[in-house]
Amino acid sequence: MSTTRLSSKGQVIIPKPMRTSHHWEVGQELIVEDVGDGILLKPKAPFLETTISDVASCLKREGKSKSLDDMEAAIKQGIKDKYL
């Protein structure tokens, strides 16, 4: 367990081993939650959380639908083109 101090400006330094283990770099935004006898710091997500129904409309495609066999053949061809 590490300890730190609260500065006169209300700032707290998060010990380097903790910043490193959580991959927090300079400028990382954190969410601060009151948990009764302390606080919880969580990284702020770079994007708003969405559900599949929020984004499904952007997946529209025009034209005839592809069959599973067509998709598998395209994947196999892509692998051949990249690795063979």
QUIFEN-V100677 format. One record per pair of residues at least 4 apart in sequence whose ideal C-beta (glycine too) atoms are under 7 Angstrom apart, sorted by the first residue. I is the first residue (numbers start at 1). J is the second residue. If there is no record, write none. Layout:
{{I J} {I J}}
This chain:
{{2 15} {2 18} {4 12} {4 13} {4 15} {6 10} {6 12} {7 11} {14 18} {14 19} {16 20} {17 21} {18 22} {19 24} {24 28} {24 43} {28 43} {29 44} {30 41} {30 42} {30 43} {30 44} {31 42} {31 44} {32 39} {32 41} {33 39} {33 40} {33 42} {34 39} {35 39} {35 40} {45 49} {50 54} {50 55} {52 56} {66 70} {66 71} {68 72} {69 73} {70 74} {71 75} {72 76} {73 77} {74 78} {75 79} {76 80} {77 81} {78 82} {79 83} {80 84}}
